[in-house]
Amino acid sequence: MAIYSLSMRSVGRTTHAPGTAGAHMRYIARERAASEIMANHIPEDANDARAYVDAHEAGLRKNARIMDKIMIALPRELSDTERGQLVQDYMNDLTQCGRVPWYAALHQTESDAHNPHAHVVVIDKDIETGKRVLALSDNRRDRIKKGLDPSAAEWVRERWEHHANAALERAGYDARIDRRSLEKQGIEREPQIHIGPNAQHIDTFVRKPESKIVPDPTAKNPERVIDYPMIDAGRTRRERVAEIIDFNLAKQARSEHFETRVMAQFEQEQRSVERV
C-alpha cells in the first residue's frame, strides 16, 4: 500500500558540528544500503560527495544553512526503475531543472526491500550565480515577495504527492498518496509512518509512546528500572531514532574534524623541522 511519508530537515553551521553535513553524505551513500545514486553537480562517489559538501561548508558564513535533507517513502507498487525515474522527475521539478546541486540515495534492496525510501540532499545555491533559488529557509512574507509558494515545506510536500501519484497512474495502479493528515481526509484509523527494516511492528513505532517506568529485564538487580518518560519525552520512536542518527553523525564529524586538524598541525610541524 502506497503511503505518504516525507520529512525535511536542515543542517546549519550553528546547529551542527563541523563536518556533519559531509558525514551525512557518506552515511546515505554507504555501499551496503544505497542501491542507486543519482546526483546533479555533486559527485556520485560517497567520499567525493563528502569532500564536495565539506568544501561547500568551509566557504559559507558562520550562521549559514549548509543543506536541506529530505527523506521520502517510495511507493512499493513501483519497480526499482520506476522509483528511480520518479525521484529524477521530482528533483528536476524541485530544483528547476537542476539549477541547484542535489544528491539522492535510493535504499530499496535487501533489508530495505519492504521499506523503499530515498535520502535527498539539496544545496540551495545556483550553479551559475551562486544565489539561493529555492529559499527553503525564508519566511512566508519573503517567499511571497519572491513569487514563491508561501510555505516551503508545503510546496516540497505537494510536489512529491503530485509526482508520486502521476507515477502510480502511469504504472497502472489505482493507489494514490495524500499529504493531508488522516483527520483532514476524514479517515478514522491509526496513521502509518515509513520506518526502517528493523521496525516492522507498527504499534511500537507509530503511536506516541505511553511512557511508563518499567523493570529492566536485562538487569540482575530486580529494583533496576527503565525510565521511559525521561527517554521518550513525548516523541515517537521514529523521532527519537532520527535524533540518535543525527547525534552520532555529529559526534563522528567532530571526531574526524579533530583528527584532521591534528594531522594538519603535525604535518606543518614536520615541514618546519625539515626546513631546519
N, C-alpha and C positions, 0 to 999 in steps of 0.2 A: 504494500500500500504506500503510495507516494505521500510523504509528509512534508510540511513546511518547517524548515529549521535554518535560520540564518542569524549568526551573531557577528557583530562588528566591534572591534576594539582598536585602540591606537597605542603606539609605542612612542614615547617622547623622551627628550633628553633630561627633563626634570623629573619625570615619573618613573624612569627605569635606569638601571645601572648601565654604564658604558658597555657597548657590545651586545646588549640584549637583543637588539633588532637583528644583528648578524647571526647570533646564536639561534634565533627563531628560524632563519632561513635554512640553516643546516638541519635543524630538527624536523621541519616539514618535508625536506627533500631527502631524508635518510633512505638509503637503498632498500632496507627491508620493509619500508612502509609505502613509499611513493611508487605507484605503478606507471605513472605518466607525469612528465614535467612539461609545462608549456610556459613560455616567457616572452616578454616584449621589452627589448632594450636592457634586460638583465640576463647575465649568463645562466644557462640551464644547470651547469655543474654546481653541486651544493657548495663546495669550497669557494669557487669563483663567485657564486652569488653572495656568499657571506662577505667576501672581500669587497665586492661592489657596494653592499649596504654599509659596511664599516667605513668605506671611503666617503660615502654619501653623508653618513652621520658626522664624520670629522669636519665636514665643510659647512655644517649648519650652525646657526646661532644657538646660544645656550638653552633657550626656552622653546626650541622648535619641536614640531611633531616630526618624527623620523619617518613613520609609515603607518598605514592603516592595514589591519589584518582582518580578513573575513573568513569564517568557516561556514560551509554550506552543505546541507544534506543533499545528495544527488538521488534522483528518482531510481528506485530499484527496478522499475519496469524497463528502463532503457538498457541497452547494451553498453559495454565499455566504450566502444567507438562513438555511440550516440551521446554518451555523457561527456566525452571529450569535446565533441562538437558543440554541445550545449554550453560548456564553460567558455569555449572560444568565442561563441556568439555573444554571450553575456558580457565578457570582458571587453570585446570590441565596442559594444554599446556603451558600457560604463565609462570607458576611457576615451570615448570619441575617436574610435578607430586607432587607438594606440598612441594618443598624444602624450600620455604619461607612462612611465615604466610600470609594468606589473609582472607578477610571477604567480603561477598556480601549480600546486602539487596535488594530484588526484590519488586518493587512497581508496582502492576498490577491489583489491585482490586478497587472497589468503584470509587472514584474520579479519580483514575489513570487507569481505565479500558480502556480508549481510548488512553492513552499515556503510555503504559507499558515501564518501564525502570529499570535499575539496578544501584545501587551505589556500587562500588567496592573499597576496600582498600587493598593495598599491602604494606607490611613491608619488605623491601629488606634485610633480614638477615637470612642466612642459619640456619635452626633449629639445625644442628649438629655442624657446625664450627663457626657460628656467623659472617661469612664473607658475603659480598654482592654477590649476584648471578646474578641478572638481570642488574645491573649497569645502571639503567634508567637515572641517573644524569650525567653519563660520556659523554665526548665529542666524536666526531666521531673517532678521532685518537685512543683514549684509548679503545673504543669499538672494533675497528678493531684488535688491539693488543690482545684482549681477545678472539678473534674469534667470536664476536657477530655481529649482523647486525649493519651497521654504524649508522643508525638513530633509537634510541629507540622508539620515537613517531611513526615513520612509521611502525616499527615492530609490536608494540601494535595494531595499526590500521589494518594492513594487516591480523594479526591472527584473529581479530574479523570478518573481512569480510569473511575469509575462513570458519570459524566455523558456522557463521550465514547462509551462502549460503548452506553449507552442510546440516544444519538442515532443511532449507526450501526444499531442494531437497528430503531429506528423508521423509518429510511430504507430498510430492506430489505436491508442489507448483512450479509454473514457475517463481514467483517473485524472484529477486535477489537484493542484495545491492552492491553498488560500492563506495569505499572510495575516488575515484577521484572526483574532482570538476566537476560541470556540464559543465564548459567551456572545460576542458580536455576531457570530454566524448563527446563533440560536440553537447550538448543538449542546446537549447535556451529556457529557462524558468527560472522563479524565483526559487531559491533554497528554500527547506523547511528545518526547523530545528525541533528538538524534544524539546517540551516545556511542562510545567505543565498543569494540567487540567483546570485551570482558564485562560489559554492563548490560546484559540482555534482560535482566529482571526489572521490568518497568516499574513495578510497585516500589522498588528500592530507590529508584533514581528520579521518578517524576514528581512525586508528592513532596511538598515541603516537609522536611523531617520532623516527626513528632518526637522531639528530643526528650530523652529520659536518662537518668543516671542508672546504669545497669552494672551488674557484676562483670568483671573482666574474666572471660572464660579461659584465657591463656595464663592467668596468674596462679601461682601456687598459694598465695595468700588469699583466702576467701573474702577478706574485707576490702581487697583492692577493687576499685570500680572504674568505669569509663564514663567521663562527664560529657555526654553528647550535647547538652545545651551549650556548653562552652565551645565545643568543636564546631558545631553546625552554625550557630549564631543566626538561625533563621534562614540560612541559604539552602538551596537544593544541593544534592550531591554533585551534580554536574558543575554548578558554580564553584564549589569547593575544589573539585578536580582541576578546573581551569586555573584557579588561583595557585594551586600547587605546581602546575606546569610552568606558569609564569615565574613563580618564585625560584624554581630550580634552574630555569633558563637564565634568570638574572644572576643567580649565585654562580653558575658556570661562567657567565660572561665576566663577572667581577674577577673570578679566579684567573681566567685566561688573560684578561686585561692586565692584571697584576704581573703575571708571568711574562707577558710581552714587554712591559716596562722594565722589569728586572733584567731580561735578556738584552734589551737595548742599552741599558746602563752598563751591563757587563761588557758588551762589545765595544762601547765607547771607551771604557777604561782600558780594554785590551789594546785598542788602537793608540791610545795615549802612551802606553808602556812601550809599544813597538816603535813609536817615533823617538822616544828617549833612547 
